[in-house]
């Protein structure tokens, strides 16, 4: 017998359809693509003869559906069967709108709330109209408390009226707004800000939250350690410093050696070394070091993970400081510690790395091509610390008084 869809099966089908298609329905005219029809099955006379209980239960289920005034319109057809006579059978369920699918998917409350709030939101962000809705936006419209949604609208209205205020986030005159609230909704606010800007036919400069809101950007901060006592004496004895890069640029020091260390824990564990400064955890922002004038004449050594991103960071560092060397990023170090390898989940896929030495390129190419194993990664913090200290001894500048 062909499959006969009962009401529970239709509800399950609508739940799947809602999950798959609801983002495309929001903000579009209910006439677009509606109604939608779900075939309920087509039993034959032989089917009804072979399993009369199942066919009768199926018919009664859809009769009951109509009596309960469930969503949609059940379409019926009268068939004349030679042996069983005239039979009135359900053929399909016609759903006239997204809200009917939402009701059957047990999503009516969320859907109705999202529709009402979307209509209010596009009064501020007209650029959303006609664009595909994201899951992040739908969830906010459907699930935010009234307080949070009104706060979001207030923020967008204020920024729309003051697009270049230059204020700090904390200074915004929006009731109940705080930096934690904004940070928890950063992605959504960025998306809505982009839509607001694009509706004015202006191309936004990136996805920086502060720029999009016209706010003052927090200063870029770097963290470093001054490993040489000789250098610490010149800055009041400070060792571990995190400060805006503009403040660090003014430090009255001239280190002989600058270590750029990818891992914070490794940087914090570095031993005292005369004439040496260590910059920590810069990642792909390593090119910011060009803003520190006191290291331009220093010997610069980059120590990163042996993975594709580690070499991308090395390449970028060399773009800012051509004299940069690498440390413990060679093939021997990689192959001697095979037991410590892990998987690089998302390898580098950016522009070509043109500043690597021949030896560095050999390792990078081996990593990208899976020469030793697919997606190999050796994190710097896995290396034996005794080996690290031994390598650093070979770099140690001579002590000065």
N, C-alpha and C positions, 0 to 999 in steps of 0.2 A: 504494500500500500504506500502511496506517496506520503511524504511528510505533511502532517496537518499541524499548523501552528495554533497552539492554544494561547490564551491571554498571557500566561507566565512567559512563554517563549517570545511573545511580541514585546513584553516589557524588557526582557533581557536584550532583545535586538535593539530596542530604542535606547537602552543604556549605552550600548556599544556605539550606536550612531551618534548620540549626544557627545560622548567622549571624543569621537573622531571629528565631528563637524561643527561643534557649537561656536568655535572661534570665528568661523566664516559666516555664521548667521547674525552675530551681534552687529548692530548698526546698519543692517541691510533691510530693504523693504520686504515685508512679509510676503509680497507677491512674487519675489524672486525665488524660483525653484519650488514653489508650493502650489498645490498640495503634493504631498508625497504618499505613495500608495504601497502598502505591504501586502503581497499575496498571502492568503491564508491556507492555500492548499486546494487540491482538485480531486476529490475522491470519485471513483467510478462506481457503477452499480455493483460490480464484482467486489470492490473494496467494502462496500456497505454490507454485502451478503457475507463476506468472509469474516468481518469483524464489526458487527452491528453495534456492539457496546461502545467501542472506541469512536465510531462515527457519530453516534447519537450524543455521546458526552461532549464531543467537539462542537456540535450544533448547539447544544444547550448552554455551553460555556459562552458562546457569542450572543445567544439570546439574553443571557443574564448580564452580559457586558452592556448591551443596549438598555436594559431595564435600570441598571445602576447609573446610566448616563456617564459612562466612562469617556475619556478623550477620544476624539475621532469619530468617523462615521463608518459603520459596518455596511458594506455593500453586499446585497444578496442577489441570488439568481435562482429562478425556479427551473428545475430540470424534470423532464418526463422520462422516467426509466421504464422499460418494457415490463419488468417483473415487479418492481416496487412502486410504480406509479409516480405521481407528482411529488417532488421533493424541493423544499426551499432550503438552499445551502448558502452559507457565508462564503464569499469569494475573496474579499480583500478589506483592509482597513485603510481608510483615507484620512490622513492627518493634514489639517489645513494650515498649521503654523508651528513655529519652533516651540512655542509654549506648550503645545499638546505633546510634542516629543519630550520636552523637559518634564512634564507631569508624569509621563509613563516611565521616565528614567529616574524618578524620585529626585529631580533637580529643579522643581518649579520655583521654590523659594529663592534659590540662588539665581536662577535665570531672571525672574521678575525683578529682583533687586539690581542685578547687573544692567538690565535694560533701562530702568529708571535712572540709575546713576550715570550710565553712558550718555544719556540725553543731556544731563546737566554738564558732564565733563566736556563735551564737544563745544559747548558755548564758550569755553575758555581755550580749549585745544582743538580748534576747527581742523587742524592738520590731521587729526585722527580719522576724519570722515573718509570713507572709501578705502582705508588701509586695512590690511588684515589685523585682527586683534591678537595680541600675544596672550599666552596662558597667564603670564604674570599680571597683566592688566585685568584680565577677566577675573582672576582670583581676588584681586583688590576690590573690584567693583562688587563682586558677589559676597565677599566675606568680611571686608573691613567693618568695624563698628561704625555707628553714625558719627561718633566723636572723631575717629581717625579719618573718615572720609571728608568730613567738613574741614578738618585741619589741612588735609591735602589740597582741597579746593582753595582754601584761604591762602596757602603758600603760593599756589600757581597764580591766583589773582594778584597778589602783592608783587610777585616778580614780573608779571605782565605789565603792571603799572610802574615798576621801578627796575627796568632791565639791566641797568649798570650802576647799581647802588654803591658798590665797593665796600659794603659792610662785611663784618665778620658774621659767620653763621649765627653766633650767639646773640647778635644784635637785632635779628629780624623781628619786627613787631607783629608776630603771628601768635595768637593765643595758644598756649600749651606746647609750642614748638621747642624742641631742644635738639642738640646735635645727635644724641643717641637715637631719637626718633627718626631723624633724617637718614642716619647711617643704616638703620635697619631697612630702609626703603629706598636706598640709593639707586638701585637699578631701575625701579619704576619711575622715580623722579627724573632720572636722566632720560628715559624713554619719552616721558611726557614733555620734558623741556625741549627735546629735539623736535617733537611734533609741533610744539608751539612756535619754535624758531622757523621751521621749514614752511609753516603756513604764511609767513611774511616773505617767502621767497629769498631767504638768506641762508647761505650754506654754513652750518655750524662748524666751528674749529675743534673737532674732536669730541670726546665724551667726558671731559673733565667736569665734574659736578659744579665746582665753584665758578668756572668760566661760564657754564650754561646758565647759572642763576645770577650771573653778574656780581658775584661776591669776591671779596679779597681772598686770594689763595694762601693757604698756610705755607710758610717758608719750607723749602726742601731741607730736610735734616740728614746729616750723616753721623755715623758712629765710628769713632776711632779710638785706638789706644796708643799712648806715647810710651814706647818700650824702653827708651833710653833715658837714664837718669839725667844725663847731660841736657837733654831737651826738656825734661820736666822742670828743671830748675828755671828755665826761661819762661815758663807759663804758670808759675805758682805751685808747682808740684803736682799738677793734674795728670792722671793716668788714663782713665776711661772717660771719654767725653762724647756726648751726643748734643749737637747744636745745629742751628741753621747754617747752611753751607757758606753764606756770606760772612758769618761770624768766624767760622773756621778759617776762611781764606785770609783773615787778618792776623793769624797767629804768627808771632815773630820767631819762627824756627826755620832751620834749613837742614832737614834730615839727609843723611847719606843714603839711607835705604828706606824704601816704602814698600810694605807688603800689602797686597790686595787679596784678602781672604774671603772666599765665598761663604763660608759657614761661620755663624756667630760664635758657636761654642768653641770651635777651633781657634778663632781669634782671641777669645777670652782666656784661653789656656796658653797662649804664646809666652815664652819666657822673656826675662829682661834682655834687651839687646841694645848696646850703645848706638846712638845716632839713628835709631829706627822708629818709624811710625807704622802702625797697621790700620788699614781701612777695612771695615767688616760689613758683610752682607749687603753689598751694593746690587748684586744681580745684574740684570740687563741695563740698569741705570748707571753702570760703571763709567760711562762717558762723562758723568758729572765731575769727575776728578779734574777735568781740564780747568775748572773754576778755582782750583787751589794753586796759587802761584808758587808757593814754597816747595812744591815737589817737581817742578819742571826740570830741574837740573839733578834730581835724585836718581839713583838706581831704583828701578821699579820692577818688582817680582810679583807675578800673579799666580796664586795657588787656588785652583778651582777643582770641582769634581771632574773626573774623567768620564764625561758624557758629551753628547752633542751640544747641549746648552752651555756646558763649561767652556768649550772651545769657542762658541759664539760670543760669550762674555770676554774671553781672552782677545778675540779679534776686535771687539769693540773697544776694549781698554787700549789696545795698540793704536787704534784710530785717534784716541785722545792723547796718548803718550807713546810715541813711536819706539822709545827705548825699552818698553816693557818686555820682560822675559817671563817664561813659565817655569813652574817648580812642581815636581812630582806629578806631571801630566804626560809622561812619556810612555812608550810601549812597554818597557821593562817593568815599570811600576804597575801597569795594568795587568800584565800577564803573570807577574809574581804573586798577585793577590786574587787569583781566579775564584778562590773559595768565598771571597767577600763580595762578589758581583751581585747586583740586583738588576731588576728590569727598569729601563727608562720608559715610563708609561707613554709620554708624548714627546717624541724626539723633535729637535729643532727643524723648522721648515721655512726659514727666512731666506734673505738674500745670500749669495755666495760669500764665503769667508776668504777674502783675498790677502789677509795680512798674516796668515799663519806661516811659520817656518816649514821647511820640507818635512822635518821630523814630526811636527805637530799635525801637519796635513795628513801624514801617513796614518796617525792614530785616528784622526777625525774621519777620514775616508773608511778606515776599517770599521769604525762604529756605525757609520751610516749604511755601509754595505753588508753588515753582519758577518764580517770576515771571521771573527772568533766565536760569535754567537749572536742571535738576534737581540737588538735593543740592549746591549750591554751598558751597565753603569757601575762605576766604582766611586762611591761617595768619599769625599776627603776625610770625613770624621771616622771612617772605618779603618783608615791606615794606622798601623802601630805607632803610638806616640814617640817611641824611641827612634823610629826611622825619621819622623818629622823633625825631631830635635837635632838629629845628626845632620840632616840636610840644612837646617837653619845655621848650624855651626859653620858650614862652608860659606855662608853668606854674611856672617857677622862682621860688621865694620870694626875697625880698630878703635878701642876706647880713646876718648879725648878728655882732657881735663876742663 
